[in-house]
Structures are given as C-alpha cells and as structure tokens.
C-alpha cells in the first residue's frame, strides 16, 4: 500500500479531475468520480484484494479496482446499470491480467458469503466501497424494487440496514468499508417525505446504523462536488432562495472498520 501525504487529509478534493476518463463510454446518473474511487481503493486496500460494491451502478468501483491491480465485484438491482457495467468492463483499455471484474444483477439486501464465494471465488471481501441511494433523491430506473423508490424514510432506512448487515458479514476482520453519501432536503412534494422538513442528515443515520451493527467509525472525509449544473437551473435557484437553503456542494465519505 503506497501512502502519500494527501492520504492523511480529511478533505479529498479533485477539482482538476472532475470528469470521466476513456474507460467510461456512457454516462450514468449518480456515479461518483473515478479519481476518488481509485484514490480510496489504493488507500485502503492492497494488490490482488477483492473490492465489493453492493450498489455498483455502472461499475466505477470495479473498473478502478481492476485498473490498479485489485479484483472487483459489484451488485446492483438495476439491470440497465449492470449491462452498462459489463459493457465497459470488456474494453481493451482495462488490462486485468487474470483479475476478477464481475458486475451482477442482485438485490444487495439478500447477498451472503456463499454469493461472494460463487461470484469471486473467495469466502470474504477485503474492502467495500459504495454509494447508496440518497433516499428518493434520484430516480435510477423504473424498477420498483430499488431502494430509491421507497417513499417513507423510516422504511428506506430499515431496508438499507439489511445491506449494511450483509456487508459486515462478508468483510474480513480489520477490513474497511467506505460509504459515499450526501444529505438531502425535505419538504419537496414529489418526494412524499411525510412531514420531514429541512435537511435530512442521511449520513448521520448511516453512521448510527453501522455502529449498531458492529462497525467502528474510523474517519469522516469531506468530498467537494464541482458538478454545479443544478445551479444553472432557474427554478432550482428560485426554490433554494424561497426556502433560504444553501446548495449542498459536498458528499461525505464515511470510513468504517470491522474490528
């Protein structure tokens, strides 16, 4: 594991690299920066480790794991996302050299150690890097099974907790789990938030969930967001001003450890 001074900062800032590289032939809503994923994987894992992403989307975690000599396994309930991930993993630009790079349609509320063994030929994972739905903030597909389709926040948290339990069960001892997440706004009619108003601190609820499961909160890292396209939307700016809100311009990278 190569450590650099930047590894020790609690702000991971990639202002000059806020974009996809040549491995990403199509866009996918809600995916995180490849540079951030690669930096995180290099920081918290070693060569030939197995990296799991239970909300893999278009496969950013798997692709970046393969690029730096790690095995990658991703699950997602969105079939369109899995097809896109598989398409990108087949590119000649990825020199996997016998590395595993698997994207599979699966409900991450239901995977077990047996699934890990069958899909990656290993009884455990060395690291987890993922980003769950930010409640119902973004519609990924028309699949009603997805967590982002759940309208009640307490039900959403209950279902999300099942994923964290599975993650804990398959992660090796002393392994790290990194969760990239942002908070969301309440009192938006289309979200049906049943009386939730203002800021919904999703990152706090995820911290509490994982600590109750047995994870240790190891670090909290701030990840600035430079994709400000929403700020150019007249109606969104108007809504922010009318409600006296700030634009949420950062994510949290929650670092958990199984010890």
C-alpha positions in Angstrom: 0.0 0.0 0.0 1.5 3.3 -1.1 0.8 6.1 1.4 1.1 9.8 0.3 0.6 12.9 2.4 -2.8 13.5 0.8 -4.0 10.2 2.2 -4.0 11.7 5.6 -6.2 14.7 4.8 -9.9 14.7 5.8 -10.8 16.6 2.6 -10.4 14.7 -0.7 -10.5 17.3 -3.4 -10.3 16.6 -7.1 -11.2 20.0 -8.8 -9.0 19.4 -11.8 -10.2 15.9 -12.5 -14.0 16.3 -12.2 -14.8 14.1 -15.2 -14.8 10.6 -16.6 -11.9 9.2 -18.4 -11.8 7.0 -21.6 -13.0 3.9 -19.8 -16.4 5.4 -19.3 -18.1 5.2 -22.7 -21.6 6.2 -21.4 -22.8 8.4 -18.6 -24.8 7.2 -15.7 -26.7 9.3 -13.2 -25.4 9.4 -9.6 -22.0 7.7 -10.2 -19.0 9.0 -8.3 -15.7 10.2 -9.6 -13.3 7.5 -10.9 -10.4 9.5 -9.4 -12.0 9.4 -6.0 -12.8 5.7 -6.2 -9.2 4.9 -7.4 -7.7 7.0 -4.6 -9.9 5.3 -2.0 -9.1 1.8 -3.2 -5.4 2.5 -3.3 -5.5 4.0 0.2 -7.5 1.2 1.9 -6.5 -2.0 0.1 -3.6 -3.9 -1.4 -2.8 -5.5 -4.7 -5.0 -8.5 -5.6 -7.5 -7.7 -2.8 -11.2 -8.2 -3.5 -13.2 -5.0 -3.5 -17.0 -5.1 -3.3 -19.6 -2.5 -4.3 -23.2 -3.5 -3.3 -24.6 -0.5 -5.2 -22.2 -0.7 -8.2 -24.3 1.2 -10.8 -22.2 1.5 -14.0 -19.3 -0.2 -12.3 -16.9 2.6 -11.4 -15.6 0.7 -8.3 -14.9 -2.5 -10.3 -13.3 -0.6 -13.2 -11.0 1.4 -10.9 -10.1 -1.7 -8.8 -9.0 -3.5 -11.9 -7.0 -0.5 -13.2 -4.8 -0.7 -10.1 -4.5 -4.4 -9.7 -7.4 -5.3 -7.5 -10.3 -7.7 -8.1 -13.7 -6.1 -8.3 -17.2 -7.5 -7.6 -20.4 -5.4 -7.9 -24.1 -6.0 -7.3 -27.0 -3.8 -8.4 -30.7 -4.3 -8.7 -30.8 -2.1 -11.8 -30.4 -4.4 -14.9 -29.7 -1.4 -17.2 -26.8 -0.4 -15.0 -25.4 -3.9 -14.9 -25.5 -4.2 -18.6 -23.6 -0.9 -18.9 -21.0 -2.0 -16.4 -20.4 -5.3 -18.2 -20.0 -3.4 -21.5 -17.4 -1.1 -20.0 -15.5 -3.9 -18.3 -15.0 -5.6 -21.6 -12.9 -2.7 -23.0 -9.4 -3.4 -24.2 -8.1 -0.4 -22.2 -8.6 -2.5 -19.0 -5.6 -4.8 -18.6 -7.0 -7.1 -15.9 -4.2 -9.7 -16.0 -6.3 -12.5 -14.5 -8.2 -10.2 -12.2 -11.8 -10.7 -11.4 -14.1 -8.0 -12.7 -17.7 -9.0 -12.1 -21.0 -7.0 -12.2 -24.1 -9.0 -11.4 -27.8 -8.1 -11.0 -28.6 -8.9 -7.4 -30.6 -7.3 -4.6 -28.0 -6.4 -2.0 -30.4 -6.9 0.8 -30.1 -10.6 0.1 -26.4 -11.5 -0.7 -24.4 -13.8 1.5 -20.9 -15.2 1.9 -22.0 -18.0 -0.4 -22.7 -15.5 -3.2 -19.3 -13.9 -2.7 -17.6 -17.4 -2.9 -19.5 -18.3 -6.1 -19.1 -14.9 -7.8 -15.5 -14.1 -6.8 -14.0 -17.5 -5.7 -13.2 -16.1 -2.2 -15.1 -16.5 1.1 -14.8 -12.9 2.1 -14.1 -9.4 0.7 -11.1 -7.2 1.6 -12.7 -3.8 1.2 -16.1 -2.3 0.4 -16.5 1.0 -1.5 -20.1 2.0 -2.3 -22.6 4.8 -2.6 -26.2 4.0 -1.7 -29.3 5.9 -3.0 -29.7 9.3 -1.3 -33.1 8.3 -0.2 -35.5 9.0 -3.1 -33.5 12.0 -4.3 -32.7 10.4 -7.7 -34.6 8.0 -9.9 -32.2 5.5 -11.3 -34.7 3.3 -13.1 -38.4 2.3 -13.2 -37.6 -0.8 -11.1 -39.9 -0.6 -8.1 -37.6 -2.9 -6.2 -34.8 -0.3 -5.9 -34.3 1.4 -2.6 -34.6 4.8 -4.2 -38.3 4.1 -5.0 -39.2 3.8 -1.3 -41.3 6.9 -0.3 -41.2 6.6 3.5 -37.8 7.5 5.1 -38.1 5.1 8.0 -38.8 2.2 5.7 -35.9 3.2 3.4 -33.6 3.1 6.4 -34.9 -0.2 7.5 -34.2 -1.7 4.1 -30.8 -0.1 3.8 -29.8 -1.5 7.1 -30.1 -5.0 5.6 -27.4 -4.2 3.1 -25.0 -3.0 5.8 -25.6 -6.2 7.8 -24.7 -8.2 4.7 -21.6 -6.1 4.2 -20.4 -6.6 7.8 -20.9 -10.4 7.4 -18.7 -10.7 4.3 -16.0 -8.2 5.1 -12.8 -9.6 6.5 -11.6 -8.7 10.1 -9.9 -5.3 10.1 -11.3 -4.6 6.7 -12.5 -1.1 5.7 -15.9 -0.1 4.3 -16.2 3.4 2.7 -19.7 4.8 2.1 -20.0 7.9 -0.1 -23.2 9.7 0.8 -24.8 13.1 0.8 -27.6 14.6 2.8 -30.9 15.5 1.2 -33.6 18.2 1.5 -37.1 17.6 3.0 -40.4 19.2 2.2 -40.5 18.5 -1.5 -43.9 17.4 -2.7 -42.6 14.9 -5.2 -40.6 13.0 -2.6 -43.5 12.4 -0.3 -41.5 12.9 2.9 -44.4 12.7 5.3 -43.7 15.7 7.4 -39.8 15.7 7.2 -38.7 19.3 6.7 -35.4 21.0 6.1 -32.2 18.9 5.9 -32.4 15.1 6.3 -29.0 14.1 7.7 -28.7 10.8 5.9 -25.0 10.4 6.7 -25.8 10.6 10.4 -28.4 7.8 10.2 -26.0 5.6 8.2 -23.3 6.2 10.9 -25.7 5.1 13.6 -26.9 2.1 11.6 -23.4 0.8 11.1 -22.2 1.4 14.6 -25.2 -0.5 15.9 -24.2 -3.4 13.6 -20.7 -3.6 15.0 -18.6 -1.3 12.7 -16.2 1.2 14.1 -16.4 4.7 12.6 -12.8 5.3 11.6 -12.9 8.6 9.8 -15.2 11.1 8.1 -13.9 12.6 4.9 -15.4 15.6 3.0 -15.6 15.3 -0.8 -16.4 18.6 -2.5 -18.7 18.4 -5.5 -17.9 20.5 -8.6 -20.7 19.5 -10.9 -22.9 22.5 -10.3 -25.2 22.1 -13.2 -28.2 22.4 -10.9 -27.1 26.0 -10.0 -27.9 27.0 -13.6 -31.5 25.8 -13.2 -33.6 28.9 -12.7 -36.4 27.0 -10.9 -34.0 25.2 -8.6 -32.2 28.5 -7.6 -35.6 30.1 -7.0 -36.6 27.2 -4.8 -33.4 27.5 -2.8 -33.9 31.2 -2.2 -37.6 30.8 -1.3 -36.7 28.3 1.4 -33.5 30.0 2.5 -31.4 26.9 1.7 -27.8 26.5 0.8 -26.8 24.4 -2.2 -25.3 21.1 -0.9 -21.9 21.1 -2.5 -20.2 18.2 -0.8 -20.5 14.5 0.0 -19.3 12.6 3.0 -17.0 9.6 2.7 -17.8 7.6 5.8 -14.9 5.3 6.7 -15.9 2.2 8.8 -13.7 -0.6 10.0 -14.6 -4.1 11.2 -12.6 -4.7 14.3 
